[in-house]
Structure formats: structure tokens, C-alpha cells
């Protein structure tokens, strides 16, 4: 076993610690310079006196300096022998040990003050001797001549001081001007927001209220040996109410609210950001002492950046890249080494799992974006980290300077009640040192509000306007907007009011809300008219999606169907979850695939085995879901995970080369995906054949009205009255025959690439 050598302890040394050259010669050098200064003073007083004569005369008159020089020389010789000879050092250490023990009975602060007094006495004594030699007076009288000499030299000193101060003021003014801005202070009377104004995030507010209890009554935890949590991170999607929560904290506590702009620390010159951080916390400490506390809010905290590659992680768990949000936490019971391996491999393979190429940005690329020169600039983040949890310096000029000069112990700094709140939607870009306890003590995810939260948010914004919506309609509105945030809900209600004003009304109705939702979801449609046969083909395409979704999908409901051309689509059928759901099942994914490939099977069914290029996006979605079912989710014909097999280079039996194994694995996975999609395509064709007229009926409604709500699609299929469409008309045999004849005419026009002979029928 290798023995590691360590540095010898001072208590174990047999000889004295070696002095440096400076420590050994500083007093000798000081005495030499003092003597030469006195010689120079004699020469300045008598112009005819030469150097050697002045040296001889000064040595005769100031003989006392040579004994001091000799004493210091003997002392250094003593130290040198003690450094080389252990017995000599041991003898003197025992002889003077009682002196050292007596001195150490005094406190460190008392010994520090005594040493300072002795040093000042020595300095004043030497200064009086030098001045006595210069003014030809006794040392005591010469000491009183020093102010007169200083007064006579004051004009020159003032000129030099003015020049220096003028230059310093220029730099100070420039840096002071550049360090302004980006920080706004709101006093308690300026803040009207309360917790009652924050809707849909009750679980987060409950935790935040706990923080405020400790801020207002810190003794409740400090007297038990704890400390007040002083940092909160709110992270989640944009628009979920993070800024509103921070503002409500200040409103509830009656404390000042300091808002830090995201770009406040991005500056042209190095050091400006550091000055801003120092100035910010100086202001926070003053406000905290004056008002008993202060809330500071850093919006878009990811602008602070980080200091190195992979130094920041999303809060909560290092496994966030490995686990999806709808999994059980099977990662938690694994060994730490296995956890580390899985996270590392998941990060590396994230690009492959998403089907991305090398030319596209990936999850791991985004994870590393904060490295290097990103963020608020060099030194700014470090200054912020220091201020958040650094040593608390004594406060005030008198406390720090005057008391220390007088040999008095500075007062301990007060406890500043500063609640730091940060918000970001990119927590992975934050530095790991910023997120550690002591700086950021609590991290809360402010996610999309639940159904109950959306209902409460809609009710809150609708109370501010005049409307005719019932409770059932508000609940339905919350259902058909599953991922709405507080910001999007506010915008939708405002857009609904604009719709009502456009129609010369002051009260919002259900139809206004639906039109506003359609506008926000789809955007304004392009002013494009399809030719008749293409309009009919697009309607058939979307009708196949809609009918298939109605028949096989229960975990989603049709929200809207349209054939109005948008910026990135010819038509669409959008679905929404009727309830908040966090797990998904094999049958649900198979239903999604059936809805996706219904367009291909439907076009082949209704257009004589022909299909358009518009099915490409549907096939991509279906293939992706089928691949995940087969290779990752355990919903296919095999159990093993394709991701793990690829990482471990597992392939077909026989032990081929790694590349060959990967090719074989991909080929086998592709075959299983193709078999699954083929069987589901046959099933989709059978279902559409059974619902042939429902497809034609929905297509006719789309051609007539361009856009249908989910209720209207259901009304057509169920032959009942909907919001806009009267589905009962599609139960008439006359109308059924008219729609069928129109389709056959459109089919013939499609074959011959011409206009259909029959116009779109008007139902009786």
C-alpha cells in the first residue's frame, strides 16, 4: 500500500519555521532607509556639506540607530540558528513558553487591538525622531510642526488630488450611467394583486403561502434551529401565471416588490453586470430593513445562463431526459450507477428516438446551449451567487470603518428578510450552483391548469365582462381548451368580446366564444377557393378522419373539422381530451393510428384505389406511433426495448458485426411496424365501408359550411340538430340519393380531370 506523504504540522516541528527573505530583512532595511533619510536632511540643510561628511556627522549625532540595527541583527541571527538547530530552538521555546501562554489567555480581538496600539506608538515615535532631525528640534516639539508643513504643501496636494479625483469621477459617472435601468421598484401601495387574483394554480399557491408565513414570522422556525427559506423557483410553460404569483406575494405581504428585467445583466462592457448585481442587493438590503422584508423577482431567469457544459439540470430529477411525464417512477429503485448510465445514454440517444437527423437541433444540443459565453456575461452570475449566499458584511460606513479604526468590534450585520423569486420556462439552462439549497430552497412547477383550474380561470375573466354563458357552457369551454393557460384564457375571452363588438353587441354569447376559439386555434383562413373536385376530395379526406374518430376513439373528442385552407394545411380535424388523463393504453394508440390512416383507406375507397399526396403527414404520424408501440412501449409483438438493444449492440443471433446488428434490428422493427399498419389499414377500410354514407354526409356538411364544430360533426352522424348544422336532413332518402349522385359526378370529374357535372346539392 502506498503511503501518501503529508506536510508536517507546525506543532510537530523540531525547529523554527523558516522566515522568508522579506521577513528577515524588512526591519534592517527600514533602519537603513531611516538613517539615509536623516543624512539627506542634513545635506539639504547645509549646502556645502558633502555626503561622507554628512554621513559621519549623522552617525555621531544619531548613534542610537546602530544599537537598534544591532539588536535586530542579533534577533535575526537567533531566528536563523533556531531554524537550523533543533536543541537550540527547543531550549528557547521552553524558556519563552510562559510568555506565549500568557498572551493567548487574552482573546484574539484584544490581542489584535494591543498590537495595533503598539504599532501606532512605534510609528509616531519614529516619525517624531525623523521630524526632529529635519526641523533641528526635539522630537516632541517637531511632532507639532508636522501640521504646519502639511499646510504649506496643501496647495500642491490639492491640485494633485483634484486631478486624480476628476479622472476617477469620469469613470465612475460612465459606469454609474451604464449600470442604471432594468430594475423597477414597486412599493406596497402600488401593488393591488392578491392571491385571489391567481386562478387555476391552487396547489402551488398553498406552498407559496407557507413561504410567506416564514417571511412574516421568521421566529417561528428560527427559534427551533431552522432558517427561513429565501429562494423560490417557479418553472413551467409560458403564460401559466408565474409573474402574477410573484406579484401577488408582494401584495399579500405588504412588502416592496422589485422587478428585475430579463436583460438587465446583459451589458456591453465587462463589469457593468457585476455593478448592477451589487447595486441591486444594496437596494434590497435597505428596503428589507425599512419595510421588514422585500420580494425580488427575476423574470426569465434563464437569461442568467450558466458557467459550463451540462452544469444545469431541470429541477426535480436528473432522470427527466430518461422518463416521460406519464410513466411510473421505475427509475427510482435502480442503483445510482445504473441511473447515471441510463440518463447518459438517454441524452445521447434522444435524437435517434425522435427521428431527427444530424442537421436538426436536438434535446442534448439545447441542454448544452448555456455553456460558454451565453447568459448574463462573465462574472455577473458569480456575483449573483455570492450575493445570494455569501458572507454577510458589516453594514454602514461608521460600523465598518470608524469603529474598526477606533479598535471597536463592528456590530453584527442584521438579518435581511429578502425573498428571491425566479421564473423560467427553460430550467435546464440554469446553473446548478444557483439551484442548490441556500440559494433556491424550493422549486415549484407551474404547469397547465387542470379542468377545475380552467373553469375557475374562465369564470374569473368572464366576471369582468358582460356575457350570456351558462355554467354548463363554461365547463364545456374548459373541456374543449385542454392546454389553455391563464394568458391564453384571458386572450380568448378578450377575443370573444371583440367578436361581439364586431356584431354590434355588448354581451358575449356562446357563438362568439366558438368563433374566437376557431380564430385562435386555426388562425385566419387564406382567401383561397378550391376547384370543385379538389374541394370534394379534401372534404372526403377530412370526413374519413372525423367518422373514424367518432367510431373508434373514446379518449379524445372531435373539437373542430374544417376544409378552409390555412398557412400549413388544406384541412384538419382536431381532437381534445374530455378529461385530464396522464396514462395512455394500447387500444387508444391503435385508435389514433386508425384515425390517421383513415385518410389513405378512405381516399382509396371513394376514389377507386387512388390517393393523394395529402396523406403523407397522416402516414408519418401513424408510423411514428406504431414504431413507439413496437420498440418502446411494449405494445407490439415483442417485449424488449429497441433503445436498450441498440445501445448494447444486440441484434440477430449469430454475433455479427455491430453495424450489421443495428441494420438487422432496424429491419426487424420496420417489418413489425409494416405488419401492424397493414392490419390496421384493412380494419380502417372495413369500418369506412360500413359507414360510407356517414362519410359522404360529413363531407357534404364540410363543403357547405367549410368549418364544423365537434358537436356539428356528431349531429350529422347521429342525424340530430347541432350548433350550426341540422343533421336531421341527412336522414331523408331524397337527400341521401342527391349526395350519392354528387359524389359519383365528382368521382367522374376526378378521373377525367374536369369540372363535375352536378353542383353541390342543397338539402331539402
CORZI-V575867 format. One record per pair of residues at least 4 apart in sequence whose C-alpha atoms are under 7 Angstrom apart, sorted by the first residue. I is the first residue (numbers start at 1). J is the second residue. If there is no record, write none. Layout:
i=[I,I]
j=[J,J]
This chain:
i=[8,9,14,15,15,15,15,15,15,16,16,16,17,18,19,19,20,21,22,24,25,26,27,28,28,28,29,30,31,31,32,33,34,35,36,37,38,38,38,39,39,39,39,40,41,41,42,42,43,43,43,43,49,49,50,51,52,53,54,55,56,57,58,59,64,65,66,67,68,69,70,71,72,73,74,75,76,77,78,79,80,81,82,82,82,85,86,87,88,89,90,91,92,93,96,97,98,99,100,101,106,106,107,108,109,110,111,112,113,113,114,115,116,117,118,119,120,121,122,123,124,125,126,127,128,128,128,128,128,129,129,130,131,131,131,131,132,132,132,132,132,133,135,137,137,138,139,141,142,145,146,147,148,149,150,153,154,155,156,157,158,159,160,161,162,163,164,165,166,167,168,169,170,171,172,173,174,175,175,176,178,179,179,179,181,182,182,182,183,183,183,183,184,184,184,185,185,185,186,186,186,186,186,187,187,187,188,188,188,188,191,192,193,193,193,193,194,194,194,195,198,198,199,199,199,200,200,200,200,200,201,201,201,202,203,204,204,204,205,206,207,208,209,210,211,211,212,213,214,214,215,215,218,218,219,221,221,221,221,222,222,229,230,230,230,230,230,231,231,231,231,231,231,231,232,232,232,232,232,232,232,233,233,233,233,233,233,233,234,234,234,234,234,234,234,234,235,235,235,235,235,235,235,236,236,236,236,236,237,237,238,239,239,239,240,240,240,240,240,240,241,241,242,242,242,243,244,245,246,246,246,247,248,249,250,250,250,250,250,255,255,255,255,256,256,257,257,257,258,258,258,259,259,259,260,260,260,260,261,261,262,262,262,262,262,265,265,266,266,266,267,267,271,272,273,273,274,274,274,274,275,276,277,277,277,278,279,280,281,282,283,284,284,285,285,286,287,287,287,288,288,288,288,288,288,289,289,292,293,293,294,294,294,295,295,295,296,296,296,297,297,297,298,298,298,299,299,299,300,300,301,301,301,302,302,302,302,302,303,303,304,304,304,305,305,305,305,305,305,305,306,306,306,306,306,306,306,306,307,307,307,308,308,309,309,310,310,311,311,312,312,312,312,312,313,313,313,313,313,314,314,315,315,319,319,320,321,321,321,322,322,322,323,326,326,331,334,334,335,336,337,338,339,340,341,342,343,344,345,346,347,349,350,350,351,351,351,351,352,356,361,362,363,364,365,367,367,370,370,370,373,376,376,379,380,381,382,383,384,385,385,386,388,389,389,392,393,394,394,394,394,394,394,395,395,395,396,397,398,398,399,399,399,400,400,401,402,403,403,403,403,404,404,404,431,432,434,434,435,435,436,437,448,448,448,449,449,449,450,450,451,451,451,451,452,453,454,454,455,455,455,455,456,457,457,458,458,459,461,461,462,466,466,466,467,467,467,468,468,468,469,469,469,469,470,471,472,473,474,475,476,477,478,479,480,480,482,482,484,484,485,486,487,488,489,490,491,492,492,492,493,494,495,495,496,496,496,496,496,497,497,498,499,499,499,500,500,500,500,500,500,501,501,508,509,510,511,512,513,514,515,516,517,518,519,519,525,525,525,526,526,528,530,530,531,532,532,533,533,533,533,533,533,534,535,536,536,537,538,538,538,539,539,539,539,539,540,540,540,540,541,541,541,541,542,542,542,542,543,543,543,543,544,544,544,544,544,545,545,545,545,545,545,546,546,547,547,547,548,548,548,549,549,552,553,553,555,555,556,556,556,556,557,557,557,557,558,558,558,558,559,559,559,559,559,560,560,560,560,560,561,561,561,561,561,561,562,562,562,562,562,562,562,563,563,563,563,563,563,564,564,564,564,565,565,565,566,584,585,586,586,587,588,589,590,591,592,593,593,594,594,594,596,596,596,596,597,597,597,597,597,598,598,599,599,600,600,600,601,601,601,601,602,602,602,603,603,603,604,604,604,604,605,607,615,616,617,618,619,620,621,622,623,624,625,626,626,627,627,628,628,629,629,629,629,630,630,630,630,630,630,631,631,632,632,634,634,641,642,643,644,645,645,646,646,649,649,649,650,651,651,651,651,652,652,656,656,657,658,659,660,661,662,663,664,665,666,667,668,669,670,671,672,673,674,675,676,677,678,679,680,681,682,683,684,685,686,687,688,691,692,693,694,694,695,696,697,697,697,698,698,698,699,700,701,702,702,702,708,708,709,710,711,711,711,712,712,712,712,712,713,714,715,715,715,715,715,716,716,716,719,719,719,719,720,720,720,721,721,721,721,722,722,729,729,730,730,732,733,734,735,735,735,736,737,738,738,739,739,740,741,742,742,742,743,744,745,745,745,745,746,746,747,748,749,749,749,749,750]
j=[12,13,86,82,83,84,85,86,89,82,83,89,83,83,23,24,24,25,26,76,29,30,31,32,69,72,33,34,35,69,36,37,38,39,40,41,42,130,133,43,54,55,58,44,45,134,46,54,47,49,50,54,53,54,54,55,56,57,58,59,60,61,62,63,68,69,70,71,72,73,74,75,76,77,78,79,80,81,82,83,84,85,86,88,89,89,90,91,92,93,94,95,96,97,100,101,102,103,104,105,110,111,111,112,113,114,115,116,117,407,118,119,120,121,122,123,124,125,126,127,128,129,130,131,132,139,140,142,143,133,139,134,135,139,142,143,136,137,138,139,142,137,142,141,142,142,143,145,146,149,150,151,152,153,154,157,158,159,160,161,162,163,164,165,166,167,168,169,170,171,172,173,174,175,176,177,178,179,272,180,272,272,275,276,264,260,261,264,258,259,260,261,258,259,260,257,258,259,190,191,256,257,258,191,256,257,251,254,255,256,251,251,197,247,248,251,248,251,252,248,244,245,453,456,457,449,453,454,456,457,205,449,453,206,207,208,444,446,209,210,211,212,213,214,215,229,216,217,218,228,228,417,222,228,223,225,226,227,228,226,227,441,418,419,420,439,441,419,420,421,439,440,441,442,420,421,422,440,441,442,443,421,422,423,440,442,443,444,242,422,423,424,443,444,445,446,423,424,425,427,444,445,446,424,425,445,446,447,425,447,425,485,486,487,446,447,448,485,486,487,245,486,246,423,446,247,248,249,250,297,421,251,252,253,254,255,256,257,295,291,293,294,295,294,295,294,295,296,295,296,297,296,297,298,264,297,298,299,298,299,298,299,300,301,303,273,376,273,376,377,272,273,275,276,277,380,278,379,380,383,279,280,281,383,384,282,283,284,285,286,287,288,294,289,416,290,291,293,294,292,293,294,416,417,418,293,416,417,417,418,417,418,419,418,419,420,419,420,421,420,421,422,421,422,423,422,423,424,423,424,422,423,424,424,426,427,429,430,375,376,375,376,381,370,374,375,376,429,430,431,311,312,370,371,375,429,430,431,371,372,431,371,372,368,371,367,368,431,432,428,429,430,431,432,318,427,428,430,432,427,428,427,443,323,343,324,343,346,347,342,343,346,327,582,583,339,338,339,339,340,341,342,343,344,345,346,347,348,349,350,364,353,354,363,355,356,362,363,356,360,365,366,367,368,369,428,429,374,375,429,377,380,381,383,384,385,386,387,388,389,434,390,439,438,439,413,413,399,400,410,411,412,413,399,400,413,400,401,402,403,403,410,411,404,410,405,406,407,408,409,410,408,409,410,435,436,439,440,439,440,440,441,483,484,485,453,454,485,454,580,455,478,479,580,456,457,458,478,459,474,475,478,460,461,486,462,489,463,490,493,493,506,507,508,507,508,509,507,508,509,473,474,509,510,474,475,476,477,478,479,480,481,482,578,559,576,576,577,488,489,489,490,491,492,493,494,495,496,516,517,497,498,499,516,500,508,512,513,516,501,508,502,503,512,516,504,505,506,507,508,512,505,506,512,513,514,515,516,517,518,519,520,521,522,523,524,564,565,566,565,566,565,534,535,535,536,755,537,746,749,750,755,756,538,539,540,703,541,542,563,571,543,563,699,702,703,544,695,696,699,545,599,602,603,546,571,572,573,547,695,698,699,548,598,599,602,695,549,573,595,596,598,599,550,573,551,694,695,552,595,598,553,595,591,588,591,577,588,575,576,577,578,575,576,577,578,574,575,576,710,574,575,576,709,710,573,574,708,709,710,572,573,574,707,708,709,571,572,573,702,706,707,708,570,571,572,702,706,707,570,571,706,707,569,570,571,570,588,589,590,635,591,592,593,594,595,596,597,622,598,680,684,618,619,621,622,601,618,619,622,681,602,684,603,615,604,611,615,605,681,684,685,606,685,688,607,610,611,608,609,610,611,609,747,619,620,621,622,623,624,625,626,627,628,629,630,673,631,673,632,633,633,634,635,636,634,635,636,637,638,673,641,642,641,642,638,639,645,646,647,648,649,650,650,662,658,661,662,661,661,662,664,665,661,664,660,661,661,662,663,664,665,666,667,668,669,670,671,672,673,674,675,676,677,678,679,680,681,682,683,684,685,686,687,688,689,690,691,692,695,696,697,698,717,699,700,701,716,730,702,713,716,703,704,705,706,707,708,712,713,713,714,715,722,723,716,722,723,724,725,717,718,719,720,721,722,727,720,727,730,727,728,730,731,726,727,728,725,726,727,728,726,727,763,764,735,736,736,737,738,739,763,764,740,741,742,761,743,761,744,745,746,758,760,747,748,749,756,757,758,750,756,751,752,753,754,755,756,754]
